[in-house]
């Protein structure tokens, strides 16, 4: 898995790792991410870091929805310096979404992942990641989830 430095075009290997409540609180204090991540400490929270750094450039909170055979992305964010036209690294959201897809397959949910779009990014998620709208959620599953895993996780 990798992100691309927008100014140099260089690929940088990234790692997704689960973090605990203490690390969530520490990251929250930096104010580098939107949202209050302390509210997510009862869910599975992950950080995306460059291979040689512990500093997160992306964050993901997911919850299992076994009755729906799905994983729900509760929160997804890139650090402030990685948002917008002047971002340092691209592919952060794709890496995190593909990680959720991979975990969904591992749990027997057939790649079914859903998220409630909370921002104007809904159209972007549909166009860029092939998510489908159910009006309440954006979803990916099966073939599209495999495509995302191949594009972002396995490359």
C-alpha positions as CSV (number, residue, x, y, z in Angstrom):
1,X,0.0,0.0,0.0
2,X,1.3,3.4,-0.8
3,X,0.6,7.1,-1.0
4,X,2.0,9.6,-3.5
5,X,3.8,12.8,-2.7
6,X,2.0,15.3,-4.8
7,X,5.0,17.6,-5.3
8,X,7.6,14.9,-6.2
9,X,5.4,12.1,-7.6
10,X,7.3,9.7,-5.3
11,X,5.5,6.7,-3.9
12,X,5.7,6.1,-0.1
13,X,4.8,2.8,1.6
14,X,2.2,3.2,4.3
15,X,1.0,1.0,7.1
16,X,-2.5,0.7,8.7
17,X,-2.4,-0.1,12.4
18,X,-5.0,-0.2,15.1
19,X,-4.7,2.3,17.9
20,X,-6.0,2.4,21.5
21,X,-7.9,5.1,23.5
22,X,-4.7,6.6,24.8
23,X,-3.2,7.1,21.4
24,X,-6.6,8.4,20.1
25,X,-6.5,11.1,22.8
26,X,-2.9,12.0,22.0
27,X,-3.7,12.4,18.3
28,X,-6.9,14.4,19.1
29,X,-4.7,16.9,21.0
30,X,-2.7,17.6,17.9
31,X,-5.8,19.1,16.1
32,X,-4.4,17.7,12.8
33,X,-7.7,15.9,12.1
34,X,-11.3,17.0,11.8
35,X,-13.8,15.3,14.2
36,X,-13.5,14.4,17.8
37,X,-11.8,11.0,17.6
38,X,-12.2,10.5,21.4
39,X,-15.9,9.6,20.6
40,X,-14.6,6.7,18.6
41,X,-12.6,4.9,21.3
42,X,-15.3,2.2,21.7
43,X,-14.9,1.2,18.1
44,X,-12.0,0.0,16.0
45,X,-9.8,2.9,15.2
46,X,-6.8,2.8,12.8
47,X,-4.2,5.2,11.7
48,X,-2.4,5.3,8.4
49,X,1.3,6.2,8.7
50,X,4.3,6.3,6.4
51,X,6.3,3.2,6.8
52,X,9.1,5.0,8.7
53,X,6.9,7.2,10.9
54,X,4.5,6.9,13.7
55,X,2.7,10.2,12.8
56,X,-0.7,9.5,11.3
57,X,-1.6,11.0,7.9
58,X,-5.0,9.3,7.9
59,X,-7.5,7.9,10.4
60,X,-10.4,5.4,10.2
61,X,-13.0,4.2,12.6
62,X,-15.0,1.1,11.7
63,X,-17.7,-0.9,13.5
64,X,-19.0,-4.3,12.7
65,X,-22.6,-4.7,11.7
66,X,-23.1,-8.4,11.9
67,X,-26.9,-8.3,11.4
68,X,-26.2,-6.5,8.1
69,X,-23.1,-8.6,7.3
70,X,-21.2,-5.4,6.9
71,X,-18.5,-3.1,8.2
72,X,-19.5,0.5,8.7
73,X,-17.0,3.3,8.3
74,X,-17.9,5.6,11.1
75,X,-15.3,8.2,10.4
76,X,-12.6,8.6,7.7
77,X,-10.2,11.5,7.6
78,X,-6.9,12.7,6.2
79,X,-4.8,15.0,8.3
80,X,-5.3,18.7,7.6
81,X,-2.1,19.0,5.5
82,X,-3.4,16.2,3.3
83,X,-6.7,17.8,2.3
84,X,-7.5,20.0,-0.7
85,X,-5.5,21.1,-3.7
86,X,-2.3,21.7,-1.7
87,X,-2.2,18.3,0.0
88,X,1.1,16.6,0.5
89,X,0.0,13.0,-0.1
90,X,-2.8,11.6,-2.2
91,X,-4.4,8.1,-2.0
92,X,-5.0,8.3,1.8
93,X,-8.8,7.8,1.7
94,X,-8.5,5.0,-0.9
95,X,-6.0,3.2,1.2
96,X,-8.3,3.3,4.3
97,X,-11.4,2.4,2.4
98,X,-9.6,-0.6,0.8
99,X,-8.4,-1.6,4.2
100,X,-12.0,-1.7,5.4
101,X,-13.0,-3.7,2.3
102,X,-10.3,-6.2,3.1
103,X,-11.4,-6.5,6.7
104,X,-15.0,-7.1,5.5
105,X,-13.9,-10.1,3.4
106,X,-11.8,-11.4,6.3
107,X,-14.9,-11.3,8.6
108,X,-17.1,-13.1,6.0
109,X,-19.1,-10.0,5.0
110,X,-18.2,-10.4,1.3
111,X,-16.6,-6.9,1.1
112,X,-19.7,-5.2,2.1
113,X,-18.8,-1.8,3.6
114,X,-21.1,1.2,4.2
115,X,-20.7,4.8,5.3
116,X,-22.9,7.7,5.9
117,X,-21.6,10.6,4.0
118,X,-21.4,13.6,6.3
119,X,-20.0,16.1,3.9
120,X,-20.0,17.3,0.4
121,X,-17.7,14.3,-0.4
122,X,-20.6,12.0,-1.3
123,X,-20.3,12.7,-5.1
124,X,-16.5,12.3,-4.9
125,X,-16.8,8.9,-3.1
126,X,-19.3,7.7,-5.8
127,X,-17.1,8.8,-8.7
128,X,-13.6,8.0,-7.3
129,X,-14.3,4.8,-5.4
130,X,-17.4,3.4,-7.1
131,X,-19.6,3.5,-4.0
132,X,-23.3,3.2,-4.6
133,X,-25.9,5.4,-2.8
134,X,-28.9,3.9,-0.9
135,X,-29.9,7.5,0.0
136,X,-29.0,6.8,3.6
137,X,-25.6,5.1,3.1
138,X,-22.9,4.8,0.5
139,X,-22.0,1.2,0.0
140,X,-19.4,-1.0,-1.7
141,X,-19.4,-4.8,-1.9
142,X,-18.2,-7.8,-3.9
143,X,-16.6,-6.9,-7.2
144,X,-16.1,-3.1,-6.4
145,X,-14.5,-3.9,-3.0
146,X,-12.1,-6.3,-4.8
147,X,-11.3,-3.6,-7.3
148,X,-10.5,-1.1,-4.5
149,X,-8.3,-3.7,-2.7
150,X,-6.4,-4.4,-5.9
151,X,-6.0,-0.7,-6.7
152,X,-5.0,0.6,-3.2
153,X,-4.1,-2.3,-0.9
154,X,-2.2,-4.8,-3.1
155,X,-0.4,-2.3,-5.4
